[in-house]
Amino acid sequence: MTTRNRKQDPIGLFDSGLGGISVLHEVHKELPAEDLVYFGDSANNPYGTKDKDTIRDLSDAICAQLVDAGCKAIVIACNTATSAAVPYLRAKYDIPIIGMEPALKVAVDQHTNRRIAVWATDLTLKEKKFQDLMDKWGKDIPVTRVPCPRLVELVEQDRLDKTDTVDQVLQDCMTRSDHPDAVVLGCTHFVFYKDRLQQLFPNVTFIDGNRGTARHLKDVLAGSLNDAGGKIEFRNSDPDKLDLSRKLYDRLED
């Protein structure tokens, strides 16, 4: 029996909605010859207010679609879905499943003995996976947990250009962050605010895990990387969000 050569098979990525497009963009930069299939579950967004079993079931259904599409690996481009579902998905599917977590280690390495805030969804901040991160990297420094659900909503509602509203929400998140030296953007939606955050708060470092995730994916797929692709396909459980998906991706290209 011959082994299937999967080099030209696509890589799947999914998120609770549109935030994972920021990961898609980073993966395409890191692996420009790979075909990518992005699934946004905007019909069920947000995940951060749902219970763990519901998120696991939604994630499982999406992975089944991506496996049926022939994906050779799947990136859970969502910290919340990773927290709720990654062990289950890895046990069920016989392809690499790459998860995400808030880049707390990076922040600690760069800001030892200084104040750090982690912005994320309620579920990400409450789950054992994040507590394990805290126990490993955050127990000796002050770390403030800041749930920021409005930042998810503004991306999903195509309101990133509503500057006054965006700035007000960002300021509220910062006010609750206890004067941090660094902020970990622990939700992929939040990366869309990174440039604006740096303008508003030039003395704060903003850290996300997207580049590290893309590089980890490249390492995992070493030996089965494509050299003749580069297409990006957008899918969404709410078809009305497809145009916004492409718009958000193009925004990151600017």
N, C-alpha and C positions, 0 to 999 in steps of 0.2 A: 504494500500500500504506500503510495507516494504522499509526502507531506505537502500540504498546500502552501504555496508561496504567497504571503499576505502583504508583501511590500506595497502593492498598488491599492490595497483596500483602504477605505477612509478611516479617519479618527473621528469619533463622536464626542461631542461636548454637550452638557445640559445644565440648565439652571432653573430656579423657580420662576424665572421670567427673563429679563433682558440684561441683568447685571453681568452674567457670564460672558457677554459679548466682549467685555474688557479682557477676559482670559483668552477668548477666541483670537482677538487681535494680537495678543502676545505670543500665542502658539503659532500663528501664521508668520510672525516676524522670525521666530526661532526656527520654524520648520516650513519654509516657503514652498517646498515641493510636495507637501502633503495635501491630499484632499480632506476637507473638513466638513462635518455635518453638525450644525448647531441646532439644538432643540430648546426652545424657551417655553416654559409651562405657565404662560401668562394667564391662562384661564383659571388657574388654581393659585396664583400669586396673591398674598405673600405666603411663604412657607414658615416664616419665623414665628407666626402666631398659632400654627397648627400643632397637634400632638405628634409625638415621635412615630407612632404606628402609621398615621396617615401619610406623613412625609415618606416613610419607607415604602409604602404601597405605591405612591405616586412615582417615586424614583425607580422602583422596580418596573413599572409599566413603561417608563421612558427607556430604560436600559433594554427592555425586550424589543422595542422598536429599533433602537440603534444596532442591536445585534442582528435583527432581521435585515437591516440595511447593509450588513456585511462589515461593520466596523471592527477593526483589529485591536482597538483600545478605546476606552471611554474615560473622559475627564469629567468628574463631578465639579463643574465650575461654580460651586455654591458651598459656602462654609456650612450653612444650615443643613443641607442635604447630606453633606459629608458626615457631620456630627450624628445625624439620625440614622443613616443607612449604609455607610461604607462597609462595615463588617459583613452585613447580610449580603450585599451585592457582590462582594469579592468571593464569598462562599458559593454563591449561586452561579456566577458566570465565569466561563473558562477563557477570559481574556483579561489583560491588565485593566484594573480600575484605579485611576489616579484621583485621590481626594485632595481637598484643600483644608487648611486650618489657618487661623490668624497667625501672622508672622511675628509672634512674640519673641522667639529666640533671636531673630534679626534685630529687633528693637533693643533687647537686653544687651546683645553684643556691642551695639553701637552706643548705648546710653547706660552703661553700668552705673548704678547708684544714683540714677536720676529718675524723674517722674515719668511714667508711661500711662497712657490711656488706651484702652481697646474699645473701638466702636464696632458694634456687631448687632445681630438680631437677638431678641430675648432668648430664643432657644439655644443659639450658639453659646451664649454666655452662661447658660444654666446647665448645659450638658456635661457629662463626665469627661468627654474628650477635651474640653477647654480646661476643666479643673485639673486634668492630668498635665496639660501644658503649664498651668500656673504652678503646680507642685514641682515641675522640673526646672522651669526657667524664671518664674516670677515670685518665688517665696521670699527672696531677700531684698526686694525693691518695692516701692509703692506702685501698685497697678490699680487703676480705676476702670471699672467696667461700665460702659456707657451704651445702653440700647438706643438705636437711632432709626426707628421704623419709618419716619417721614422721609428719610433719604432714599429709601427703597421706592416709596410711593411717587416721588417726584420724577424718578427715572421712568417708571412704568407709565406715568401719565403724560410723558413728553413735555415736562415743564422745566427742563434744565436751563432754558433761556429766560425764565422768569427770575431775573437776577435778584430783585428785592426779596422774593419769597425764599429763594435758595440761600441767600446770605443770612436771612433771619434764622432759618433752620440750622445752618452751619454754626452760627453764633450760639444758638441754644445748646447744641451738642458740645461746643467748646466750653461753655459756661459750666456744664456738668462734668467736665473732665479734670478739674482740680489742678489747673495751671501746669499742663504737661510739657515736658521737653520733647516728647515724641508721641505720635498717635498711630496706632496700628489700625489700618482700615480692614476690619475683619469681615467684610461683606463685599462681594465683587461689584455690587451696584455702586459702592462708595468711591471706586476708582475714577468714576466719571467726574467727581468733584475735586480731584487731586490738584489740578492746576489752580482752580479758584481758591482752594484751601491754602495753597502756598502763597498766593497773593494776599489773602486776608491775614494770615498768621505766619509771616516770614521767619520768625524765630523758632518755629516748631517744625520738626521733621515728620513727614508723613510716609508711612511704610505699608506696602501691600505685598501679597505673596504671589502675584501673577507671574512675574519673571521666573521665580524659583520653581513654580509649578511647570512652566513650559520647559525649563531645562531638565527637570526631573523626568518629564515625559520623554524627552529626547534620549536620556540615558536608558530608560526602561525599554525603549524601542530600538536601541542600538542593534544593528544587524538586520532590521526589518523596516528600515526607512525608505520612503519613496524617493525617486529622483526624477519623476516625470509627471507630477500632478500640480496642485496649487489651487484647485477650485474650492469655493466655499458655498455651501448650501444652507439656507436658513429654513427652519421649520418652527412652527409654534402651535400650541394647542388652541390659541385664539388667532385665526388667520388674519384678523384685522391688525395684528401687531407686526406683520411681516415688513411693511414699509418702514415702520419705526425701527425695526431691527437693523435694517440696512442703513438707515439714517444715523443711528448710534455708532455703527461700525465706521461709517465715513467720518463721523465727528472725531474719532480717535486717529484717523489717518491725517487729519489737518495739522 
